[in-house]
Amino acid sequence: MIEIHRLHSTNRLHQILFQPLILTTITTASLISGTFVFSYQVVAQTLNVNNVEVDRYAKAVLAVEPMRQQAFEKIKKLIISKEVPQVICNDPKTVNALPDKAKDIAVNYCNQSQKIVEDSGLSVERFNQITLEKEKNNVLKRQIYKALLNLQKTSHSK
């Protein structure tokens, strides 16, 4: 019985890790609705996003998401009996509301993710604008999805 469970778990893990559709959907959805977010202003008009920005955005998302998940898990372990509150990187109130060790993890995550976004060639503001636009623009959403798939394919082939 244990071997069957282990085989099922291994197959399931293999599916999760190697099905780009699932990974991409989880990555982009959790980045937007996850515990850690950057603060942003609502953009009223349609945003023009070029192919270079789409690629940079996808690169940043793929780099930031594992860090976000890791930080979330660490904080979750520290806040055992409570639900992990949403942390907005540019809102000190949300970070300061955390216990000290959790606060350190959140600040570290925010600093690292900001650096990753900026190293990808986007400002944090532009990254957030694209994130908002993606939610209401299906064409942009498909472009980002394709860019994420391409990046995942090239990273697996290396």
Z-matrix of the N, CA and C atoms (Angstrom, degrees):
N
C 1 1.449
C 2 1.512 1 110.66
N 3 1.328 2 117.76 1 -40.06
C 4 1.454 3 121.17 2 179.68
C 5 1.519 4 110.24 3 -64.81
N 6 1.347 5 117.48 4 -40.69
C 7 1.455 6 120.67 5 -179.80
C 8 1.523 7 111.04 6 -64.26
N 9 1.301 8 117.79 7 -39.96
C 10 1.468 9 121.14 8 178.14
C 11 1.522 10 109.39 9 -63.28
N 12 1.317 11 116.65 10 -45.13
C 13 1.466 12 120.40 11 178.34
C 14 1.517 13 109.90 12 -61.37
N 15 1.335 14 117.55 13 -44.66
C 16 1.456 15 122.40 14 -179.23
C 17 1.527 16 110.13 15 -62.75
N 18 1.333 17 117.12 16 -42.50
C 19 1.460 18 121.20 17 178.43
C 20 1.521 19 110.05 18 -63.61
N 21 1.323 20 116.63 19 -44.41
C 22 1.462 21 120.88 20 178.35
C 23 1.527 22 110.37 21 -61.79
N 24 1.331 23 117.16 22 -43.44
C 25 1.460 24 121.59 23 179.45
C 26 1.514 25 110.64 24 -63.94
N 27 1.321 26 117.45 25 -41.32
C 28 1.457 27 121.21 26 179.69
C 29 1.522 28 110.15 27 -65.11
N 30 1.337 29 116.96 28 -44.81
C 31 1.468 30 119.91 29 177.91
C 32 1.516 31 110.95 30 -62.44
N 33 1.307 32 116.17 31 -41.66
C 34 1.470 33 120.50 32 -179.88
C 35 1.525 34 110.05 33 -64.10
N 36 1.320 35 116.85 34 -44.79
C 37 1.463 36 120.60 35 178.60
C 38 1.521 37 109.79 36 -61.85
N 39 1.315 38 116.48 37 -42.51
C 40 1.468 39 120.80 38 178.59
C 41 1.530 40 110.18 39 -59.83
N 42 1.325 41 117.18 40 -43.69
C 43 1.456 42 120.88 41 179.12
C 44 1.523 43 111.39 42 -61.80
N 45 1.304 44 116.93 43 -44.88
C 46 1.462 45 121.41 44 -177.67
C 47 1.516 46 110.59 45 -64.84
N 48 1.325 47 116.08 46 -41.74
C 49 1.462 48 119.28 47 -176.56
C 50 1.523 49 112.83 48 -75.21
N 51 1.310 50 117.77 49 -29.03
C 52 1.453 51 119.04 50 -171.99
C 53 1.526 52 114.82 51 -113.81
N 54 1.275 53 119.27 52 6.99
C 55 1.458 54 120.81 53 173.42
C 56 1.520 55 107.61 54 -100.27
N 57 1.321 56 116.68 55 98.87
C 58 1.466 57 120.69 56 -175.44
C 59 1.525 58 113.60 57 -55.94
N 60 1.307 59 118.09 58 -34.06
C 61 1.459 60 119.98 59 -179.63
C 62 1.517 61 110.56 60 -59.95
N 63 1.315 62 117.36 61 -48.54
C 64 1.457 63 121.01 62 -179.08
C 65 1.521 64 110.49 63 -65.45
N 66 1.334 65 116.72 64 -48.36
C 67 1.457 66 120.68 65 -178.20
C 68 1.520 67 111.28 66 -61.63
N 69 1.326 68 116.63 67 -44.00
C 70 1.454 69 120.01 68 -179.07
C 71 1.523 70 111.29 69 -64.71
N 72 1.310 71 116.58 70 -43.44
C 73 1.460 72 120.21 71 179.99
C 74 1.526 73 110.48 72 -63.00
N 75 1.326 74 116.65 73 -45.40
C 76 1.458 75 120.30 74 179.18
C 77 1.519 76 110.47 75 -62.95
N 78 1.332 77 116.30 76 -44.22
C 79 1.460 78 120.86 77 -177.82
C 80 1.512 79 111.49 78 -60.00
N 81 1.315 80 117.11 79 -52.18
C 82 1.459 81 118.81 80 -175.55
C 83 1.525 82 111.68 81 -71.57
N 84 1.326 83 116.92 82 -39.29
C 85 1.463 84 119.04 83 -179.55
C 86 1.520 85 111.18 84 -66.72
N 87 1.317 86 116.57 85 -42.43
C 88 1.462 87 117.74 86 -177.66
C 89 1.511 88 112.50 87 -72.73
N 90 1.315 89 116.82 88 -28.79
C 91 1.457 90 118.80 89 176.83
C 92 1.521 91 110.13 90 -63.95
N 93 1.311 92 115.48 91 -40.52
C 94 1.456 93 119.83 92 -177.13
C 95 1.521 94 111.51 93 -76.48
N 96 1.316 95 117.17 94 -41.60
C 97 1.460 96 119.30 95 -174.82
C 98 1.516 97 112.38 96 -107.69
N 99 1.297 98 117.10 97 13.40
C 100 1.451 99 121.31 98 -175.63
C 101 1.506 100 113.54 99 -75.07
N 102 1.287 101 114.10 100 -179.06
C 103 1.454 102 121.32 101 -179.35
C 104 1.516 103 111.66 102 -66.02
N 105 1.312 104 116.37 103 -38.44
C 106 1.457 105 120.92 104 -176.70
C 107 1.515 106 109.88 105 -102.58
N 108 1.308 107 116.31 106 125.32
C 109 1.459 108 120.55 107 177.22
C 110 1.517 109 108.94 108 -140.21
N 111 1.312 110 115.28 109 156.49
C 112 1.457 111 120.19 110 169.77
C 113 1.525 112 106.46 111 -88.14
N 114 1.315 113 117.16 112 151.01
C 115 1.462 114 117.62 113 175.20
C 116 1.519 115 107.80 114 -79.44
N 117 1.305 116 115.94 115 154.62
C 118 1.448 117 119.78 116 -177.24
C 119 1.511 118 109.93 117 -155.01
N 120 1.330 119 114.03 118 164.22
C 121 1.453 120 120.42 119 175.54
C 122 1.518 121 108.35 120 -106.13
N 123 1.308 122 116.76 121 147.37
C 124 1.449 123 121.16 122 179.89
C 125 1.523 124 109.08 123 -72.92
N 126 1.331 125 114.92 124 134.30
C 127 1.450 126 120.74 125 178.20
C 128 1.526 127 107.16 126 -100.27
N 129 1.326 128 116.99 127 122.63
C 130 1.461 129 121.50 128 -172.89
C 131 1.527 130 112.65 129 -77.56
N 132 1.327 131 118.85 130 -35.49
C 133 1.454 132 120.31 131 -176.36
C 134 1.522 133 111.20 132 -96.24
N 135 1.331 134 115.36 133 170.58
C 136 1.456 135 120.30 134 176.36
C 137 1.514 136 108.95 135 -69.86
N 138 1.291 137 115.10 136 135.33
C 139 1.454 138 121.70 137 -176.74
C 140 1.522 139 109.23 138 -94.61
N 141 1.318 140 116.82 139 132.94
C 142 1.458 141 121.05 140 174.71
C 143 1.517 142 108.42 141 -89.41
N 144 1.324 143 115.69 142 122.81
C 145 1.449 144 121.60 143 -179.49
C 146 1.523 145 107.38 144 -124.66
N 147 1.340 146 116.41 145 122.32
C 148 1.464 147 119.09 146 -178.85
C 149 1.528 148 111.02 147 -87.05
N 150 1.327 149 116.53 148 171.21
C 151 1.467 150 121.72 149 -176.26
C 152 1.526 151 112.75 150 -61.73
N 153 1.319 152 117.03 151 -35.84
C 154 1.465 153 120.52 152 178.54
C 155 1.520 154 109.64 153 -63.18
N 156 1.331 155 116.91 154 -43.71
C 157 1.468 156 120.48 155 178.65
C 158 1.524 157 111.49 156 -65.37
N 159 1.328 158 117.01 157 -37.62
C 160 1.469 159 120.68 158 177.96
C 161 1.527 160 109.44 159 -60.79
N 162 1.334 161 116.50 160 -45.67
C 163 1.471 162 120.31 161 179.44
C 164 1.527 163 111.45 162 -64.51
N 165 1.308 164 116.47 163 -41.27
C 166 1.474 165 120.38 164 179.06
C 167 1.522 166 111.02 165 -65.44
N 168 1.316 167 115.85 166 -40.64
C 169 1.460 168 121.44 167 178.58
C 170 1.526 169 109.93 168 -61.86
N 171 1.328 170 116.69 169 -48.44
C 172 1.460 171 121.29 170 -179.31
C 173 1.525 172 110.55 171 -61.03
N 174 1.311 173 116.88 172 -42.32
C 175 1.467 174 121.26 173 179.19
C 176 1.538 175 109.85 174 -60.78
N 177 1.318 176 116.67 175 -44.77
C 178 1.464 177 120.75 176 179.68
C 179 1.527 178 111.30 177 -64.35
N 180 1.323 179 117.39 178 -43.26
C 181 1.469 180 121.34 179 179.93
C 182 1.522 181 110.54 180 -59.24
N 183 1.329 182 116.21 181 -46.50
C 184 1.464 183 119.40 182 -178.61
C 185 1.524 184 112.51 183 -66.00
N 186 1.302 185 117.37 184 -31.10
C 187 1.463 186 120.52 185 179.42
C 188 1.526 187 112.26 186 -79.46
N 189 1.319 188 117.21 187 -35.86
C 190 1.469 189 121.46 188 -175.49
C 191 1.526 190 112.30 189 -80.30
N 192 1.308 191 117.69 190 -35.62
C 193 1.463 192 120.48 191 -172.28
C 194 1.527 193 114.37 192 -58.42
N 195 1.320 194 120.81 193 -45.98
C 196 1.472 195 118.23 194 178.35
C 197 1.538 196 112.38 195 -62.07
N 198 1.313 197 116.53 196 -35.62
C 199 1.473 198 120.11 197 176.92
C 200 1.516 199 110.67 198 -65.42
N 201 1.324 200 117.06 199 -40.38
C 202 1.456 201 121.30 200 -179.98
C 203 1.522 202 109.96 201 -62.88
N 204 1.332 203 115.90 202 -44.52
C 205 1.458 204 120.03 203 -179.85
C 206 1.532 205 111.07 204 -63.87
N 207 1.320 206 115.91 205 -42.16
C 208 1.459 207 120.52 206 179.80
C 209 1.537 208 110.98 207 -64.35
N 210 1.326 209 116.82 208 -45.67
C 211 1.463 210 120.66 209 178.59
C 212 1.531 211 110.49 210 -62.36
N 213 1.311 212 117.00 211 -42.70
C 214 1.463 213 121.28 212 178.85
C 215 1.527 214 110.51 213 -59.30
N 216 1.326 215 116.84 214 -46.26
C 217 1.465 216 120.64 215 -179.29
C 218 1.526 217 111.49 216 -63.49
N 219 1.319 218 117.18 217 -41.06
C 220 1.468 219 120.50 218 178.73
C 221 1.530 220 110.89 219 -63.25
N 222 1.321 221 116.05 220 -44.78
C 223 1.471 222 120.27 221 179.61
C 224 1.529 223 110.23 222 -66.32
N 225 1.315 224 116.14 223 -39.83
C 226 1.466 225 121.13 224 179.32
C 227 1.538 226 110.71 225 -59.00
N 228 1.326 227 116.61 226 -39.25
C 229 1.465 228 120.62 227 178.23
C 230 1.527 229 111.62 228 -67.63
N 231 1.332 230 116.54 229 -33.01
C 232 1.465 231 120.32 230 179.28
C 233 1.522 232 112.35 231 -75.57
N 234 1.326 233 116.03 232 -32.10
C 235 1.467 234 121.52 233 -178.90
C 236 1.524 235 107.25 234 -105.83
N 237 1.288 236 116.29 235 66.53
C 238 1.464 237 123.14 236 -171.02
C 239 1.524 238 113.02 237 -58.43
N 240 1.304 239 117.45 238 -49.04
C 241 1.464 240 119.94 239 -171.51
C 242 1.520 241 113.85 240 -89.65
N 243 1.323 242 117.14 241 -3.58
C 244 1.466 243 119.39 242 -175.42
C 245 1.521 244 110.95 243 -118.79
N 246 1.319 245 114.93 244 161.49
C 247 1.459 246 121.02 245 172.00
C 248 1.529 247 107.51 246 -76.75
N 249 1.321 248 116.63 247 140.33
C 250 1.457 249 120.20 248 -179.73
C 251 1.530 250 108.21 249 -72.22
N 252 1.338 251 116.64 250 121.93
C 253 1.465 252 119.02 251 -179.08
C 254 1.527 253 111.71 252 -72.93
N 255 1.313 254 115.90 253 157.74
C 256 1.460 255 120.02 254 176.51
C 257 1.526 256 108.67 255 -68.15
N 258 1.316 257 115.51 256 136.29
C 259 1.452 258 121.46 257 178.61
C 260 1.520 259 108.00 258 -114.79
N 261 1.327 260 115.94 259 121.56
C 262 1.459 261 121.78 260 176.92
C 263 1.519 262 106.41 261 -105.11
N 264 1.329 263 115.21 262 114.89
C 265 1.466 264 120.32 263 -170.80
C 266 1.527 265 113.42 264 -55.47
N 267 1.314 266 117.57 265 -35.67
C 268 1.463 267 120.32 266 -177.98
C 269 1.520 268 113.21 267 -93.82
N 270 1.327 269 116.88 268 12.69
C 271 1.464 270 121.32 269 178.08
C 272 1.523 271 109.03 270 -120.14
N 273 1.342 272 117.36 271 96.59
C 274 1.468 273 120.90 272 -176.49
C 275 1.528 274 113.58 273 -55.17
N 276 1.329 275 118.44 274 -28.30
C 277 1.468 276 120.32 275 -179.83
C 278 1.523 277 111.33 276 -61.12
N 279 1.340 278 116.84 277 -41.18
C 280 1.467 279 119.51 278 -178.03
C 281 1.521 280 111.48 279 -70.85
N 282 1.315 281 116.58 280 -33.82
C 283 1.467 282 120.71 281 178.52
C 284 1.526 283 109.79 282 -74.88
N 285 1.321 284 117.24 283 -44.90
C 286 1.462 285 121.69 284 -177.62
C 287 1.534 286 113.06 285 -67.38
N 288 1.316 287 117.70 286 -19.04
C 289 1.462 288 121.25 287 179.17
C 290 1.535 289 111.53 288 -73.79
N 291 1.325 290 117.04 289 -12.30
C 292 1.462 291 121.09 290 -179.36
C 293 1.532 292 110.91 291 -82.55
N 294 1.331 293 116.74 292 154.61
C 295 1.472 294 119.04 293 171.64
C 296 1.537 295 109.60 294 -61.27
N 297 1.332 296 117.07 295 159.44
C 298 1.462 297 121.38 296 -172.51
C 299 1.523 298 114.52 297 -52.32
N 300 1.326 299 118.49 298 -51.19
C 301 1.468 300 120.17 299 -178.62
C 302 1.525 301 111.10 300 -63.83
N 303 1.313 302 116.82 301 -40.16
C 304 1.459 303 120.77 302 178.21
C 305 1.523 304 110.64 303 -67.15
N 306 1.319 305 116.09 304 -36.94
C 307 1.462 306 121.25 305 177.51
C 308 1.532 307 109.86 306 -60.74
N 309 1.314 308 116.55 307 -44.07
C 310 1.467 309 121.05 308 178.79
C 311 1.527 310 111.15 309 -60.22
N 312 1.319 311 116.69 310 -41.83
C 313 1.466 312 121.33 311 178.80
C 314 1.529 313 110.04 312 -63.93
N 315 1.334 314 116.96 313 -44.58
C 316 1.465 315 121.43 314 -179.60
C 317 1.519 316 111.34 315 -64.16
N 318 1.322 317 117.33 316 -44.40
C 319 1.471 318 120.70 317 179.73
C 320 1.522 319 110.13 318 -63.31
N 321 1.320 320 116.73 319 -42.62
C 322 1.463 321 121.02 320 178.05
C 323 1.529 322 110.48 321 -60.77
N 324 1.340 323 116.63 322 -46.50
C 325 1.464 324 121.01 323 177.69
C 326 1.527 325 110.67 324 -58.88
N 327 1.313 326 116.91 325 -48.33
C 328 1.465 327 120.80 326 -177.31
C 329 1.528 328 110.83 327 -61.06
N 330 1.321 329 116.63 328 -43.99
C 331 1.469 330 120.01 329 179.43
C 332 1.519 331 111.37 330 -64.19
N 333 1.323 332 116.80 331 -44.54
C 334 1.468 333 120.31 332 -179.48
C 335 1.526 334 111.61 333 -66.66
N 336 1.315 335 117.29 334 -42.80
C 337 1.462 336 119.80 335 -178.65
C 338 1.525 337 111.12 336 -67.57
N 339 1.319 338 116.82 337 -37.33
C 340 1.463 339 119.47 338 176.54
C 341 1.526 340 110.10 339 -62.20
N 342 1.320 341 116.94 340 -42.75
C 343 1.459 342 121.13 341 178.98
C 344 1.528 343 110.77 342 -63.47
N 345 1.313 344 117.13 343 -42.96
C 346 1.470 345 121.12 344 178.74
C 347 1.519 346 110.71 345 -61.04
N 348 1.325 347 116.47 346 -46.32
C 349 1.469 348 120.39 347 179.53
C 350 1.532 349 109.81 348 -60.43
N 351 1.313 350 116.55 349 -46.81
C 352 1.463 351 120.05 350 -179.02
C 353 1.528 352 111.40 351 -67.78
N 354 1.331 353 117.78 352 -38.07
C 355 1.468 354 121.37 353 177.01
C 356 1.523 355 112.10 354 -65.76
N 357 1.324 356 116.40 355 -24.54
C 358 1.466 357 119.83 356 177.23
C 359 1.527 358 111.79 357 -75.09
N 360 1.321 359 116.07 358 -11.03
C 361 1.456 360 119.93 359 178.53
C 362 1.518 361 114.25 360 103.32
N 363 1.323 362 116.70 361 8.05
C 364 1.467 363 120.95 362 178.53
C 365 1.522 364 109.34 363 -116.14
N 366 1.320 365 115.87 364 150.39
C 367 1.465 366 119.18 365 169.25
C 368 1.524 367 106.97 366 -81.36
N 369 1.318 368 116.80 367 160.23
C 370 1.460 369 120.38 368 177.24
C 371 1.532 370 109.30 369 -60.98
N 372 1.316 371 116.59 370 -39.48
C 373 1.467 372 120.39 371 179.01
C 374 1.539 373 111.03 372 -60.72
N 375 1.338 374 116.22 373 -44.32
C 376 1.471 375 119.83 374 -179.79
C 377 1.531 376 110.41 375 -67.19
N 378 1.313 377 117.06 376 -40.09
C 379 1.456 378 121.40 377 177.34
C 380 1.534 379 109.71 378 -57.65
N 381 1.316 380 116.61 379 -46.32
C 382 1.465 381 121.03 380 179.94
C 383 1.523 382 112.08 381 -66.58
N 384 1.331 383 117.11 382 -36.98
C 385 1.465 384 120.34 383 176.91
C 386 1.527 385 110.38 384 -62.15
N 387 1.327 386 116.38 385 -43.73
C 388 1.464 387 120.73 386 179.40
C 389 1.518 388 110.07 387 -65.07
N 390 1.321 389 117.12 388 -40.04
C 391 1.462 390 121.29 389 178.04
C 392 1.528 391 111.01 390 -58.95
N 393 1.307 392 116.69 391 -46.15
C 394 1.467 393 120.60 392 178.45
C 395 1.525 394 111.61 393 -65.60
N 396 1.315 395 116.51 394 -44.08
C 397 1.466 396 120.60 395 -178.76
C 398 1.521 397 111.31 396 -63.16
N 399 1.308 398 116.56 397 -37.86
C 400 1.466 399 121.77 398 -178.96
C 401 1.523 400 111.41 399 -58.96
N 402 1.309 401 116.77 400 -33.62
C 403 1.459 402 120.46 401 -178.27
C 404 1.529 403 112.99 402 -69.52
N 405 1.313 404 117.05 403 -24.68
C 406 1.475 405 118.97 404 -178.34
C 407 1.521 406 113.22 405 -113.54
N 408 1.335 407 117.49 406 -1.56
C 409 1.464 408 121.74 407 -175.73
C 410 1.527 409 108.80 408 -123.42
N 411 1.335 410 115.73 409 102.15
C 412 1.466 411 120.18 410 -176.11
C 413 1.526 412 112.93 411 -66.90
N 414 1.307 413 117.53 412 -30.61
C 415 1.464 414 120.41 413 177.54
C 416 1.530 415 109.23 414 -64.80
N 417 1.318 416 116.73 415 -47.60
C 418 1.458 417 120.96 416 177.82
C 419 1.526 418 110.77 417 -62.29
N 420 1.322 419 116.58 418 -41.03
C 421 1.461 420 120.72 419 179.08
C 422 1.530 421 110.58 420 -58.64
N 423 1.344 422 117.16 421 -43.42
C 424 1.468 423 121.02 422 178.27
C 425 1.527 424 111.53 423 -66.42
N 426 1.337 425 116.96 424 -38.37
C 427 1.465 426 120.17 425 178.26
C 428 1.535 427 110.28 426 -62.81
N 429 1.303 428 116.63 427 -43.91
C 430 1.465 429 120.77 428 179.74
C 431 1.528 430 109.80 429 -66.16
N 432 1.301 431 116.78 430 -41.45
C 433 1.457 432 121.74 431 177.96
C 434 1.530 433 110.30 432 -58.18
N 435 1.326 434 117.02 433 -47.45
C 436 1.470 435 121.09 434 178.92
C 437 1.525 436 111.24 435 -63.05
N 438 1.314 437 116.66 436 -40.75
C 439 1.472 438 120.33 437 178.54
C 440 1.529 439 110.55 438 -64.16
N 441 1.331 440 117.28 439 -40.52
C 442 1.463 441 120.95 440 177.36
C 443 1.529 442 110.92 441 -62.97
N 444 1.326 443 116.06 442 -43.57
C 445 1.471 444 120.08 443 178.15
C 446 1.524 445 110.95 444 -61.30
N 447 1.323 446 116.83 445 -45.46
C 448 1.469 447 120.69 446 179.77
C 449 1.524 448 111.40 447 -61.21
N 450 1.324 449 116.91 448 -43.00
C 451 1.465 450 120.09 449 178.35
C 452 1.526 451 111.36 450 -64.40
N 453 1.324 452 116.81 451 -39.75
C 454 1.462 453 120.22 452 178.92
C 455 1.526 454 110.97 453 -66.77
N 456 1.326 455 117.22 454 -39.85
C 457 1.463 456 121.05 455 178.43
C 458 1.520 457 110.73 456 -62.90
N 459 1.334 458 116.91 457 -44.73
C 460 1.454 459 119.57 458 -178.13
C 461 1.530 460 111.38 459 -70.07
N 462 1.316 461 117.94 460 -31.43
C 463 1.467 462 119.84 461 178.11
C 464 1.516 463 111.39 462 -73.74
N 465 1.347 464 118.49 463 -31.17
C 466 1.454 465 121.39 464 177.87
C 467 1.522 466 112.01 465 -75.80
N 468 1.329 467 116.55 466 -28.70
C 469 1.463 468 119.65 467 -177.94
C 470 1.523 469 113.24 468 -81.94
N 471 1.330 470 117.26 469 -9.34
C 472 1.467 471 120.08 470 -179.59
C 473 1.495 472 112.11 471 -83.30
